[in-house]
Amino acid sequence: MPRFEHKVFLSATPHNGYSNSFTALLELLDPQRFCRGVTIQSTQQLRSVLVRRLKRDLLSLGDSFPERRVVSIPLEVPDDAPELRPSDLLGQYRRLRENPRGGFCPGAGGTTW
């Protein structure tokens, strides 16, 4: 990762709950202070690099959030579109992992074995 004087990571998604994953993210922010796998001893260590805002904190300011609307947008994509190739390969890999004795073998020119 290139070195910059300032970095900002924004996320609406919490990390997966593992301290190793959390410290790996902190290490990206400040590799001098944080090291992957080293437990954070106190919240004091986080104050200079972490700002956490919850929805309820923002609601207390008086503003409201717009109602969330999920709208499905149909897409027409041809079966041979190059954008679908990675997805197809991942599906083949998954099927091979689920059934290793009789599935698609990508390294064998697309043949079954």
Protein Blocks (a to p, Z undefined) as FASTA:
>chain_A
ZZdfbdcdddfbdcehiaklmmmmmmmmmmmlpcghiacfbfklmmmmpccddfklmmmn
opacdddddddddddddfklmklmmmmmmmmmmmmmmmmmlccdfknoopaZZ
